[in-house]
Amino acid sequence: MARQVQYTFKGSTKIIAFSYDRFVDLYEAVAAAEGIDLGSFLAMEQQVAKTAKDKAAIKNFRQQAFTKMGFSNISFVRDEP
């Protein structure tokens, strides 16, 4: 079954195909779809992971960083039965 990711980038809602073979998570997929280089983001995320006491800090950092990039409402599309 194919997975799809729906997201909003700078006011425009889009749906893209998603595969765990190509991407680690849906944030990486939406960044690739918009042509955004995540090199510095991933380095900073690793630093946050090393210093954070819980996983909520990493998730919060990721959401805030992608909001600053112009993304919102990043989620998997659910198939209707």
Backbone as XML, in Angstrom:
<?xml version="1.0"?>
<chain id="A" units="angstrom">
  <residue number="1" name="MET">
    <atom name="N" x="0.844" y="-1.182" z="0.000"/>
    <atom name="CA" x="0.000" y="0.000" z="0.000"/>
    <atom name="C" x="0.886" y="1.240" z="0.000"/>
  </residue>
  <residue number="2" name="ALA">
    <atom name="N" x="0.644" y="2.135" z="-0.909"/>
    <atom name="CA" x="1.419" y="3.362" z="-1.022"/>
    <atom name="C" x="1.008" y="4.357" z="0.061"/>
  </residue>
  <residue number="3" name="ARG">
    <atom name="N" x="2.003" y="5.036" z="0.603"/>
    <atom name="CA" x="1.737" y="6.062" z="1.599"/>
    <atom name="C" x="1.858" y="7.419" z="0.939"/>
  </residue>
  <residue number="4" name="GLN">
    <atom name="N" x="1.094" y="8.355" z="1.478"/>
    <atom name="CA" x="1.154" y="9.724" z="0.987"/>
    <atom name="C" x="1.281" y="10.664" z="2.173"/>
  </residue>
  <residue number="5" name="VAL">
    <atom name="N" x="1.973" y="11.781" z="1.928"/>
    <atom name="CA" x="2.152" y="12.806" z="2.946"/>
    <atom name="C" x="1.496" y="14.081" z="2.439"/>
  </residue>
  <residue number="6" name="GLN">
    <atom name="N" x="0.703" y="14.694" z="3.306"/>
    <atom name="CA" x="0.081" y="15.976" z="2.975"/>
    <atom name="C" x="0.739" y="17.039" z="3.842"/>
  </residue>
  <residue number="7" name="TYR">
    <atom name="N" x="1.066" y="18.180" z="3.225"/>
    <atom name="CA" x="1.693" y="19.269" z="3.960"/>
    <atom name="C" x="1.341" y="20.597" z="3.316"/>
  </residue>
  <residue number="8" name="THR">
    <atom name="N" x="1.551" y="21.647" z="4.074"/>
    <atom name="CA" x="1.346" y="22.998" z="3.564"/>
    <atom name="C" x="2.700" y="23.697" z="3.575"/>
  </residue>
  <residue number="9" name="PHE">
    <atom name="N" x="3.088" y="24.245" z="2.436"/>
    <atom name="CA" x="4.355" y="24.970" z="2.316"/>
    <atom name="C" x="4.061" y="26.360" z="1.791"/>
  </residue>
  <residue number="10" name="LYS">
    <atom name="N" x="4.293" y="27.344" z="2.638"/>
    <atom name="CA" x="4.067" y="28.759" z="2.306"/>
    <atom name="C" x="2.671" y="28.989" z="1.742"/>
  </residue>
  <residue number="11" name="GLY">
    <atom name="N" x="1.669" y="28.398" z="2.399"/>
    <atom name="CA" x="0.271" y="28.620" z="2.039"/>
    <atom name="C" x="-0.295" y="27.703" z="0.985"/>
  </residue>
  <residue number="12" name="SER">
    <atom name="N" x="0.517" y="26.846" z="0.402"/>
    <atom name="CA" x="0.064" y="25.946" z="-0.650"/>
    <atom name="C" x="0.067" y="24.502" z="-0.128"/>
  </residue>
  <residue number="13" name="THR">
    <atom name="N" x="-1.090" y="23.855" z="-0.140"/>
    <atom name="CA" x="-1.208" y="22.479" z="0.331"/>
    <atom name="C" x="-0.848" y="21.511" z="-0.791"/>
  </residue>
  <residue number="14" name="LYS">
    <atom name="N" x="-0.008" y="20.522" z="-0.452"/>
    <atom name="CA" x="0.461" y="19.555" z="-1.446"/>
    <atom name="C" x="0.411" y="18.154" z="-0.868"/>
  </residue>
  <residue number="15" name="ILE">
    <atom name="N" x="0.328" y="17.162" z="-1.757"/>
    <atom name="CA" x="0.368" y="15.758" z="-1.380"/>
    <atom name="C" x="1.453" y="15.087" z="-2.214"/>
  </residue>
  <residue number="16" name="ILE">
    <atom name="N" x="2.340" y="14.345" z="-1.526"/>
    <atom name="CA" x="3.431" y="13.662" z="-2.219"/>
    <atom name="C" x="3.441" y="12.184" z="-1.819"/>
  </residue>
  <residue number="17" name="ALA">
    <atom name="N" x="4.078" y="11.360" z="-2.643"/>
    <atom name="CA" x="4.253" y="9.941" z="-2.331"/>
    <atom name="C" x="5.383" y="9.802" z="-1.320"/>
  </residue>
  <residue number="18" name="PHE">
    <atom name="N" x="5.264" y="8.824" z="-0.438"/>
    <atom name="CA" x="6.265" y="8.609" z="0.606"/>
    <atom name="C" x="6.649" y="7.139" z="0.654"/>
  </residue>
  <residue number="19" name="SER">
    <atom name="N" x="7.951" y="6.878" z="0.826"/>
    <atom name="CA" x="8.449" y="5.516" z="0.952"/>
    <atom name="C" x="9.586" y="5.511" z="1.968"/>
  </residue>
  <residue number="20" name="TYR">
    <atom name="N" x="9.546" y="4.554" z="2.892"/>
    <atom name="CA" x="10.634" y="4.426" z="3.862"/>
    <atom name="C" x="11.929" y="3.962" z="3.197"/>
  </residue>
  <residue number="21" name="ASP">
    <atom name="N" x="11.860" y="3.473" z="1.973"/>
    <atom name="CA" x="13.066" y="3.105" z="1.234"/>
    <atom name="C" x="13.891" y="4.332" z="0.862"/>
  </residue>
  <residue number="22" name="ARG">
    <atom name="N" x="13.218" y="5.459" z="0.638"/>
    <atom name="CA" x="13.888" y="6.681" z="0.202"/>
    <atom name="C" x="14.125" y="7.678" z="1.323"/>
  </residue>
  <residue number="23" name="PHE">
    <atom name="N" x="13.241" y="7.709" z="2.315"/>
    <atom name="CA" x="13.307" y="8.738" z="3.350"/>
    <atom name="C" x="13.242" y="8.130" z="4.747"/>
  </residue>
  <residue number="24" name="VAL">
    <atom name="N" x="13.880" y="8.801" z="5.705"/>
    <atom name="CA" x="13.876" y="8.352" z="7.095"/>
    <atom name="C" x="12.543" y="8.682" z="7.758"/>
  </residue>
  <residue number="25" name="ASP">
    <atom name="N" x="12.041" y="9.888" z="7.499"/>
    <atom name="CA" x="10.760" y="10.305" z="8.071"/>
    <atom name="C" x="10.058" y="11.261" z="7.121"/>
  </residue>
  <residue number="26" name="LEU">
    <atom name="N" x="8.844" y="11.649" z="7.474"/>
    <atom name="CA" x="8.073" y="12.495" z="6.566"/>
    <atom name="C" x="8.622" y="13.907" z="6.473"/>
  </residue>
  <residue number="27" name="TYR">
    <atom name="N" x="9.349" y="14.368" z="7.492"/>
    <atom name="CA" x="9.969" y="15.697" z="7.416"/>
    <atom name="C" x="11.042" y="15.732" z="6.331"/>
  </residue>
  <residue number="28" name="GLU">
    <atom name="N" x="11.824" y="14.682" z="6.253"/>
    <atom name="CA" x="12.850" y="14.597" z="5.218"/>
    <atom name="C" x="12.213" y="14.542" z="3.826"/>
  </residue>
  <residue number="29" name="ALA">
    <atom name="N" x="11.092" y="13.865" z="3.711"/>
    <atom name="CA" x="10.403" y="13.746" z="2.423"/>
    <atom name="C" x="9.876" y="15.091" z="1.933"/>
  </residue>
  <residue number="30" name="VAL">
    <atom name="N" x="9.258" y="15.858" z="2.820"/>
    <atom name="CA" x="8.703" y="17.147" z="2.387"/>
    <atom name="C" x="9.812" y="18.144" z="2.062"/>
  </residue>
  <residue number="31" name="ALA">
    <atom name="N" x="10.928" y="18.079" z="2.779"/>
    <atom name="CA" x="12.057" y="18.953" z="2.475"/>
    <atom name="C" x="12.639" y="18.615" z="1.104"/>
  </residue>
  <residue number="32" name="ALA">
    <atom name="N" x="12.750" y="17.328" z="0.801"/>
    <atom name="CA" x="13.261" y="16.911" z="-0.505"/>
    <atom name="C" x="12.313" y="17.336" z="-1.623"/>
  </residue>
  <residue number="33" name="ALA">
    <atom name="N" x="11.008" y="17.259" z="-1.377"/>
    <atom name="CA" x="10.031" y="17.648" z="-2.391"/>
    <atom name="C" x="10.132" y="19.130" z="-2.718"/>
  </residue>
  <residue number="34" name="GLU">
    <atom name="N" x="10.517" y="19.933" z="-1.744"/>
    <atom name="CA" x="10.641" y="21.377" z="-1.964"/>
    <atom name="C" x="12.073" y="21.803" z="-2.283"/>
  </residue>
  <residue number="35" name="GLY">
    <atom name="N" x="13.005" y="20.845" z="-2.336"/>
    <atom name="CA" x="14.386" y="21.148" z="-2.699"/>
    <atom name="C" x="15.172" y="21.845" z="-1.608"/>
  </residue>
  <residue number="36" name="ILE">
    <atom name="N" x="14.855" y="21.583" z="-0.350"/>
    <atom name="CA" x="15.532" y="22.223" z="0.775"/>
    <atom name="C" x="16.636" y="21.302" z="1.283"/>
  </residue>
  <residue number="37" name="ASP">
    <atom name="N" x="17.850" y="21.856" z="1.444"/>
    <atom name="CA" x="18.985" y="21.105" z="1.973"/>
    <atom name="C" x="18.888" y="21.058" z="3.500"/>
  </residue>
  <residue number="38" name="LEU">
    <atom name="N" x="18.920" y="19.869" z="4.063"/>
    <atom name="CA" x="18.770" y="19.702" z="5.508"/>
    <atom name="C" x="20.094" y="19.448" z="6.229"/>
  </residue>
  <residue number="39" name="GLY">
    <atom name="N" x="21.214" y="19.699" z="5.598"/>
    <atom name="CA" x="22.520" y="19.416" z="6.208"/>
    <atom name="C" x="22.726" y="20.095" z="7.544"/>
  </residue>
  <residue number="40" name="SER">
    <atom name="N" x="22.547" y="21.398" z="7.605"/>
    <atom name="CA" x="22.754" y="22.109" z="8.866"/>
    <atom name="C" x="21.671" y="21.774" z="9.884"/>
  </residue>
  <residue number="41" name="PHE">
    <atom name="N" x="20.446" y="21.537" z="9.414"/>
    <atom name="CA" x="19.362" y="21.153" z="10.318"/>
    <atom name="C" x="19.667" y="19.820" z="10.990"/>
  </residue>
  <residue number="42" name="LEU">
    <atom name="N" x="20.121" y="18.832" z="10.221"/>
    <atom name="CA" x="20.412" y="17.511" z="10.782"/>
    <atom name="C" x="21.571" y="17.559" z="11.782"/>
  </residue>
  <residue number="43" name="ALA">
    <atom name="N" x="22.568" y="18.407" z="11.518"/>
    <atom name="CA" x="23.678" y="18.559" z="12.460"/>
    <atom name="C" x="23.190" y="19.150" z="13.776"/>
  </residue>
  <residue number="44" name="MET">
    <atom name="N" x="22.338" y="20.154" z="13.699"/>
    <atom name="CA" x="21.806" y="20.768" z="14.912"/>
    <atom name="C" x="20.880" y="19.810" z="15.646"/>
  </residue>
  <residue number="45" name="GLU">
    <atom name="N" x="20.107" y="19.019" z="14.907"/>
    <atom name="CA" x="19.217" y="18.052" z="15.528"/>
    <atom name="C" x="20.017" y="17.005" z="16.309"/>
  </residue>
  <residue number="46" name="GLN">
    <atom name="N" x="21.171" y="16.602" z="15.793"/>
    <atom name="CA" x="22.030" y="15.659" z="16.505"/>
    <atom name="C" x="22.543" y="16.268" z="17.806"/>
  </residue>
  <residue number="47" name="GLN">
    <atom name="N" x="22.879" y="17.551" z="17.783"/>
    <atom name="CA" x="23.337" y="18.219" z="19.001"/>
    <atom name="C" x="22.221" y="18.294" z="20.033"/>
  </residue>
  <residue number="48" name="VAL">
    <atom name="N" x="21.013" y="18.580" z="19.580"/>
    <atom name="CA" x="19.872" y="18.613" z="20.488"/>
    <atom name="C" x="19.640" y="17.230" z="21.084"/>
  </residue>
  <residue number="49" name="ALA">
    <atom name="N" x="19.770" y="16.187" z="20.276"/>
    <atom name="CA" x="19.569" y="14.822" z="20.753"/>
    <atom name="C" x="20.604" y="14.441" z="21.814"/>
  </residue>
  <residue number="50" name="LYS">
    <atom name="N" x="21.822" y="14.923" z="21.668"/>
    <atom name="CA" x="22.871" y="14.600" z="22.632"/>
    <atom name="C" x="22.654" y="15.297" z="23.972"/>
  </residue>
  <residue number="51" name="THR">
    <atom name="N" x="22.079" y="16.491" z="23.947"/>
    <atom name="CA" x="21.928" y="17.267" z="25.177"/>
    <atom name="C" x="20.536" y="17.182" z="25.794"/>
  </residue>
  <residue number="52" name="ALA">
    <atom name="N" x="19.566" y="16.727" z="25.049"/>
    <atom name="CA" x="18.179" y="16.681" z="25.550"/>
    <atom name="C" x="17.999" y="15.544" z="26.544"/>
  </residue>
  <residue number="53" name="LYS">
    <atom name="N" x="17.114" y="15.786" z="27.496"/>
    <atom name="CA" x="16.827" y="14.765" z="28.502"/>
    <atom name="C" x="15.661" y="13.874" z="28.099"/>
  </residue>
  <residue number="54" name="ASP">
    <atom name="N" x="14.862" y="14.321" z="27.130"/>
    <atom name="CA" x="13.745" y="13.507" z="26.662"/>
    <atom name="C" x="13.530" y="13.721" z="25.167"/>
  </residue>
  <residue number="55" name="LYS">
    <atom name="N" x="12.756" y="12.839" z="24.569"/>
    <atom name="CA" x="12.520" y="12.904" z="23.122"/>
    <atom name="C" x="11.589" y="14.049" z="22.734"/>
  </residue>
  <residue number="56" name="ALA">
    <atom name="N" x="10.857" y="14.580" z="23.680"/>
    <atom name="CA" x="9.946" y="15.693" z="23.384"/>
    <atom name="C" x="10.729" y="16.916" z="22.917"/>
  </residue>
  <residue number="57" name="ALA">
    <atom name="N" x="11.928" y="17.112" z="23.423"/>
    <atom name="CA" x="12.749" y="18.250" z="23.019"/>
    <atom name="C" x="13.155" y="18.139" z="21.555"/>
  </residue>
  <residue number="58" name="ILE">
    <atom name="N" x="13.457" y="16.931" z="21.124"/>
    <atom name="CA" x="13.851" y="16.710" z="19.725"/>
    <atom name="C" x="12.659" y="16.962" z="18.807"/>
  </residue>
  <residue number="59" name="LYS">
    <atom name="N" x="11.506" y="16.435" z="19.184"/>
    <atom name="CA" x="10.292" y="16.627" z="18.387"/>
    <atom name="C" x="9.927" y="18.109" z="18.318"/>
  </residue>
  <residue number="60" name="ASN">
    <atom name="N" x="10.022" y="18.799" z="19.436"/>
    <atom name="CA" x="9.717" y="20.226" z="19.479"/>
    <atom name="C" x="10.679" y="21.018" z="18.597"/>
  </residue>
  <residue number="61" name="PHE">
    <atom name="N" x="11.976" y="20.691" z="18.654"/>
    <atom name="CA" x="12.962" y="21.356" z="17.815"/>
    <atom name="C" x="12.640" y="21.161" z="16.339"/>
  </residue>
  <residue number="62" name="ARG">
    <atom name="N" x="12.305" y="19.931" z="15.959"/>
    <atom name="CA" x="11.998" y="19.609" z="14.559"/>
    <atom name="C" x="10.779" y="20.396" z="14.075"/>
  </residue>
  <residue number="63" name="GLN">
    <atom name="N" x="9.730" y="20.422" z="14.881"/>
    <atom name="CA" x="8.511" y="21.134" z="14.485"/>
    <atom name="C" x="8.761" y="22.635" z="14.353"/>
  </residue>
  <residue number="64" name="GLN">
    <atom name="N" x="9.503" y="23.208" z="15.282"/>
    <atom name="CA" x="9.790" y="24.640" z="15.212"/>
    <atom name="C" x="10.669" y="24.986" z="14.021"/>
  </residue>
  <residue number="65" name="ALA">
    <atom name="N" x="11.661" y="24.151" z="13.736"/>
    <atom name="CA" x="12.550" y="24.405" z="12.607"/>
    <atom name="C" x="11.792" y="24.346" z="11.286"/>
  </residue>
  <residue number="66" name="PHE">
    <atom name="N" x="10.902" y="23.374" z="11.138"/>
    <atom name="CA" x="10.148" y="23.268" z="9.894"/>
    <atom name="C" x="9.106" y="24.371" z="9.771"/>
  </residue>
  <residue number="67" name="THR">
    <atom name="N" x="8.590" y="24.846" z="10.879"/>
    <atom name="CA" x="7.678" y="25.993" z="10.835"/>
    <atom name="C" x="8.427" y="27.227" z="10.348"/>
  </residue>
  <residue number="68" name="LYS">
    <atom name="N" x="9.661" y="27.424" z="10.795"/>
    <atom name="CA" x="10.478" y="28.553" z="10.345"/>
    <atom name="C" x="10.798" y="28.453" z="8.860"/>
  </residue>
  <residue number="69" name="MET">
    <atom name="N" x="10.912" y="27.219" z="8.346"/>
    <atom name="CA" x="11.180" y="27.020" z="6.916"/>
    <atom name="C" x="9.953" y="27.288" z="6.060"/>
  </residue>
  <residue number="70" name="GLY">
    <atom name="N" x="8.769" y="27.343" z="6.676"/>
    <atom name="CA" x="7.549" y="27.609" z="5.926"/>
    <atom name="C" x="6.588" y="26.437" z="5.832"/>
  </residue>
  <residue number="71" name="PHE">
    <atom name="N" x="6.877" y="25.344" z="6.530"/>
    <atom name="CA" x="6.020" y="24.163" z="6.497"/>
    <atom name="C" x="5.007" y="24.193" z="7.631"/>
  </residue>
  <residue number="72" name="SER">
    <atom name="N" x="3.860" y="23.580" z="7.390"/>
    <atom name="CA" x="2.870" y="23.378" z="8.447"/>
    <atom name="C" x="1.998" y="22.188" z="8.069"/>
  </residue>
  <residue number="73" name="ASN">
    <atom name="N" x="1.277" y="21.665" z="9.035"/>
    <atom name="CA" x="0.319" y="20.566" z="8.822"/>
    <atom name="C" x="0.938" y="19.366" z="8.102"/>
  </residue>
  <residue number="74" name="ILE">
    <atom name="N" x="2.104" y="18.924" z="8.542"/>
    <atom name="CA" x="2.759" y="17.768" z="7.938"/>
    <atom name="C" x="2.176" y="16.506" z="8.559"/>
  </residue>
  <residue number="75" name="SER">
    <atom name="N" x="1.563" y="15.651" z="7.724"/>
    <atom name="CA" x="0.962" y="14.432" z="8.253"/>
    <atom name="C" x="0.787" y="13.408" z="7.140"/>
  </residue>
  <residue number="76" name="PHE">
    <atom name="N" x="0.633" y="12.140" z="7.551"/>
    <atom name="CA" x="0.309" y="11.089" z="6.600"/>
    <atom name="C" x="-1.166" y="11.204" z="6.207"/>
  </residue>
  <residue number="77" name="VAL">
    <atom name="N" x="-1.462" y="10.869" z="4.955"/>
    <atom name="CA" x="-2.843" y="10.844" z="4.471"/>
    <atom name="C" x="-3.412" y="9.474" z="4.822"/>
  </residue>
  <residue number="78" name="ARG">
    <atom name="N" x="-4.538" y="9.461" z="5.468"/>
    <atom name="CA" x="-5.184" y="8.202" z="5.835"/>
    <atom name="C" x="-6.082" y="7.744" z="4.698"/>
  </residue>
  <residue number="79" name="ASP">
    <atom name="N" x="-6.001" y="6.447" z="4.403"/>
    <atom name="CA" x="-6.871" y="5.869" z="3.379"/>
    <atom name="C" x="-8.245" y="5.656" z="3.976"/>
  </residue>
  <residue number="80" name="GLU">
    <atom name="N" x="-9.266" y="6.074" z="3.265"/>
    <atom name="CA" x="-10.640" y="5.861" z="3.704"/>
    <atom name="C" x="-11.100" y="4.490" z="3.242"/>
  </residue>
  <residue number="81" name="PRO">
    <atom name="N" x="-11.730" y="3.687" z="4.131"/>
    <atom name="CA" x="-12.170" y="2.348" z="3.735"/>
    <atom name="C" x="-13.341" y="2.365" z="2.771"/>
  </residue>
</chain>
